[in-house]
Amino acid sequence: MPAEEHESAEQLNERLQSSYNELAEMAGSLAHEIKNPLSVIRMNMDLLGEDFAEPETQRERRAVAKVDLVRKQCERLETLLNDFLRFVRLSKLDLHAGNLNEQVEGVLDLFDLQARESGVEVIRYLDRDLPSILLEPQTLQAALVNLVKNSLEAMPSGGRLEVRTRQTLFGVALDLIDNGCGMDQKTAIHMFDPFYSTKNGGSGLGLPMTQRIIDAHRGRINVDSVVGHGTKFTIEFPAPRRIG
């Protein structure tokens, strides 16, 4: 009886990664093909809008409204395609030892004016003795931007965002705690599903992309939310292995 050959876990992962890369490349190419005619449609809508810049009749005003509707839908599709391209292109990152606090501070500074104008108090409790983690700054900041933006949008009438970094048994953790509107159970379950969104005009790729970025950093993300009380995101990163 001939011996059966079985794939190792590493071989299976490589095969699945290869299949994913092929699908991602095809999806990216398709998205580019869609973007080209979409850009032409939007450009012609802009030109048509200029022709009706000063509508004089009821018929012309209806035409302007239709042009604006098509133009806005083109903009929405362009945003969706750009988010999708960023989503499918995310693969293995070039990780290097870095400081999580620096990434958090940079993102919070970016939102400082928006938070103050929204009446949101941002409280920073950052552990200055954090060990380094493996990270890719630009990509990790993109994930943190999505989370902070999500928290601020949950507090349109003001509130409090508490940001903590802390050491754990196996590495470091980041907590983002807001006292905003919170999420129901259905939203919390599906929030990391691609294209799932409860926001008007949202692509539904912001949080799924955030999860993929955290996964690529060998971390994990958890959410705990209560409607009317707020939401807590926790991201945990492993500390780099010591050599020697």
C-alpha positions as CSV (number, residue, x, y, z in Angstrom):
1,M,0.0,0.0,0.0
2,P,1.7,3.3,-1.1
3,A,2.3,5.9,1.5
4,E,0.1,8.9,1.3
5,E,1.7,12.3,1.2
6,H,0.3,15.0,3.4
7,E,0.8,18.7,3.2
8,S,2.5,20.3,6.2
9,A,0.9,23.3,7.7
10,E,3.6,25.5,6.2
11,Q,3.0,24.0,2.7
12,L,-0.7,24.6,3.1
13,N,-0.2,28.2,4.2
14,E,2.1,28.8,1.2
15,R,-0.4,27.3,-1.2
16,L,-3.3,29.3,0.3
17,Q,-1.2,32.5,0.2
18,S,-0.3,31.9,-3.4
19,S,-4.0,31.4,-4.3
20,Y,-4.9,34.6,-2.4
21,N,-2.2,36.6,-4.1
22,E,-3.4,35.4,-7.5
23,L,-7.0,36.4,-6.6
24,A,-5.9,39.7,-5.2
25,E,-4.0,40.5,-8.4
26,M,-7.0,39.7,-10.5
27,A,-9.3,41.7,-8.2
28,G,-6.9,44.7,-8.3
29,S,-6.8,44.5,-12.1
30,L,-10.6,44.4,-12.4
31,A,-10.9,47.4,-10.0
32,H,-8.4,49.4,-12.2
33,E,-10.5,48.5,-15.3
34,I,-13.6,49.8,-13.5
35,K,-11.9,53.0,-12.4
36,N,-10.9,54.1,-15.9
37,P,-14.5,54.3,-17.4
38,L,-15.7,55.6,-14.1
39,S,-13.3,58.5,-14.3
40,V,-14.5,59.3,-17.8
41,I,-18.1,59.3,-16.6
42,R,-17.3,61.6,-13.7
43,M,-15.3,64.0,-15.9
44,N,-18.2,64.3,-18.4
45,M,-20.6,64.8,-15.5
46,D,-18.4,67.7,-14.4
47,L,-18.5,69.2,-17.9
48,L,-22.2,68.7,-18.2
49,G,-22.6,70.5,-14.8
50,E,-20.7,73.4,-16.2
51,D,-23.1,73.6,-19.2
52,F,-26.0,73.9,-16.7
53,A,-24.2,76.2,-14.2
54,E,-27.0,78.7,-14.3
55,P,-30.3,76.8,-14.9
56,E,-33.1,79.0,-16.0
57,T,-36.0,76.6,-16.5
58,Q,-37.6,73.8,-14.4
59,R,-36.3,71.3,-16.9
60,E,-32.7,72.5,-16.6
61,R,-32.9,72.5,-12.8
62,R,-34.1,68.8,-12.9
63,A,-31.2,68.1,-15.3
64,V,-28.7,69.7,-12.8
65,A,-30.1,67.6,-10.0
66,K,-29.6,64.4,-12.0
67,V,-26.1,65.4,-13.0
68,D,-25.2,66.0,-9.3
69,L,-26.7,62.6,-8.4
70,V,-24.6,60.8,-10.9
71,R,-21.5,62.7,-9.9
72,K,-22.0,61.9,-6.2
73,Q,-22.4,58.2,-7.0
74,C,-19.3,58.3,-9.1
75,E,-17.4,59.8,-6.2
76,R,-18.8,57.1,-3.9
77,L,-17.7,54.3,-6.3
78,E,-14.2,55.8,-6.6
79,T,-13.9,55.9,-2.8
80,L,-15.1,52.2,-2.6
81,L,-12.6,51.1,-5.3
82,N,-9.7,52.9,-3.7
83,D,-10.5,51.3,-0.3
84,F,-10.8,48.0,-2.0
85,L,-7.4,48.3,-3.8
86,R,-5.8,49.1,-0.4
87,F,-7.5,46.1,1.1
88,V,-6.5,43.5,-1.5
89,R,-2.9,44.8,-1.7
90,L,-2.2,44.4,2.0
91,S,0.1,41.4,2.3
92,K,3.2,40.6,4.2
93,L,4.8,43.7,5.8
94,D,8.4,44.7,6.3
95,L,8.3,44.8,10.1
96,H,11.0,46.4,12.3
97,A,11.3,47.1,16.0
98,G,9.6,50.3,16.9
99,N,7.7,52.2,19.7
100,L,3.9,51.8,19.8
101,N,3.5,55.1,21.8
102,E,5.1,57.1,18.9
103,Q,2.5,55.7,16.5
104,V,-0.4,56.4,18.9
105,E,0.8,59.9,19.6
106,G,1.2,60.7,15.9
107,V,-2.4,59.6,15.2
108,L,-3.9,61.4,18.2
109,D,-2.1,64.6,17.2
110,L,-3.6,64.2,13.7
111,F,-7.1,64.2,15.2
112,D,-6.5,66.8,17.9
113,L,-8.3,69.7,16.2
114,Q,-11.3,67.5,15.1
115,A,-11.6,66.1,18.7
116,R,-11.6,69.6,20.3
117,E,-14.1,70.9,17.7
118,S,-16.4,67.9,18.5
119,G,-16.1,68.4,22.2
120,V,-14.3,65.1,22.7
121,E,-11.8,65.0,25.6
122,V,-8.9,62.7,24.7
123,I,-7.1,61.3,27.7
124,R,-3.7,59.7,27.1
125,Y,-2.3,57.1,29.5
126,L,0.8,55.9,27.7
127,D,3.2,53.6,29.4
128,R,6.6,55.2,28.8
129,D,8.4,51.9,29.7
130,L,6.8,49.9,26.9
131,P,9.0,47.3,25.2
132,S,9.5,47.6,21.4
133,I,7.2,45.7,19.0
134,L,7.6,44.7,15.4
135,L,5.8,47.2,13.2
136,E,5.5,49.0,9.9
137,P,4.8,52.6,10.8
138,Q,2.7,53.9,7.9
139,T,0.5,50.8,7.7
140,L,0.0,50.6,11.5
141,Q,-0.9,54.3,11.6
142,A,-3.6,53.6,8.9
143,A,-5.2,51.0,11.2
144,L,-5.1,53.4,14.2
145,V,-6.6,56.2,12.1
146,N,-9.6,54.0,11.3
147,L,-10.1,53.2,15.0
148,V,-9.8,56.7,16.3
149,K,-12.0,58.0,13.5
150,N,-14.6,55.4,14.4
151,S,-14.5,56.4,18.1
152,L,-14.9,60.1,17.3
153,E,-17.8,59.4,14.9
154,A,-19.5,57.6,17.8
155,M,-19.5,60.8,19.8
156,P,-20.9,63.5,17.5
157,S,-22.1,65.5,20.5
158,G,-18.9,65.3,22.5
159,G,-17.6,62.8,25.0
160,R,-14.4,61.2,26.2
161,L,-11.8,59.0,24.5
162,E,-9.4,57.2,26.8
163,V,-6.3,55.9,25.1
164,R,-4.0,53.5,27.1
165,T,-0.9,51.5,26.3
166,R,0.3,48.9,28.7
167,Q,2.5,45.9,29.1
168,T,1.1,42.4,29.0
169,L,2.5,39.0,29.8
170,F,3.5,38.4,26.2
171,G,3.9,41.9,24.8
172,V,2.0,45.2,24.8
173,A,-1.6,46.3,24.4
174,L,-3.5,49.4,23.3
175,D,-6.9,50.2,24.6
176,L,-9.2,52.8,22.9
177,I,-12.3,53.4,25.2
178,D,-15.0,55.8,24.2
179,N,-18.3,56.7,25.9
180,G,-20.2,57.1,22.6
181,C,-23.3,55.5,21.2
182,G,-21.9,51.9,21.3
183,M,-22.9,49.1,19.0
184,D,-25.6,46.4,19.1
185,Q,-24.6,42.7,19.0
186,K,-25.3,42.3,15.3
187,T,-23.0,45.2,14.4
188,A,-20.3,44.0,16.7
189,I,-20.4,40.5,15.2
190,H,-20.2,41.7,11.6
191,M,-18.1,44.9,12.0
192,F,-14.9,43.1,10.6
193,D,-16.8,41.6,7.6
194,P,-15.8,43.2,4.3
195,F,-18.4,45.6,2.9
196,Y,-20.5,45.5,6.1
197,S,-21.3,49.1,7.1
198,T,-23.9,50.9,9.1
199,K,-22.8,54.3,7.8
200,N,-24.3,56.2,4.9
201,G,-21.9,56.0,2.0
202,G,-19.4,53.9,3.9
203,S,-17.3,51.3,2.0
204,G,-17.4,48.7,4.8
205,L,-13.7,48.1,4.4
206,G,-12.2,50.4,7.0
207,L,-12.4,48.0,10.0
208,P,-11.8,44.8,8.0
209,M,-8.6,46.5,6.7
210,T,-7.7,47.4,10.2
211,Q,-8.1,43.8,11.3
212,R,-5.9,42.6,8.4
213,I,-3.2,45.2,9.3
214,I,-3.2,44.0,13.0
215,D,-3.0,40.4,11.8
216,A,-0.1,41.3,9.6
217,H,1.6,42.7,12.7
218,R,1.0,39.3,14.4
219,G,-1.4,40.9,16.8
220,R,-5.1,40.6,17.5
221,I,-8.0,43.0,18.0
222,N,-11.0,42.6,20.2
223,V,-14.1,44.8,20.7
224,D,-16.5,45.2,23.7
225,S,-19.4,47.5,23.1
226,V,-22.7,48.4,24.9
227,V,-25.4,50.4,23.2
228,G,-25.7,53.8,24.8
229,H,-22.6,53.4,26.9
230,G,-19.6,53.1,24.6
231,T,-17.0,50.9,22.9
232,K,-13.7,49.5,23.9
233,F,-11.2,48.3,21.3
234,T,-8.2,46.4,22.5
235,I,-5.2,45.6,20.3
236,E,-2.5,43.2,21.6
237,F,0.9,42.9,20.0
238,P,3.6,40.3,20.8
239,A,7.0,41.5,22.0
240,P,9.9,40.5,19.6
241,R,11.7,37.4,20.6
242,R,15.0,37.9,22.2
243,I,18.1,36.7,20.4
244,G,20.6,34.8,22.5
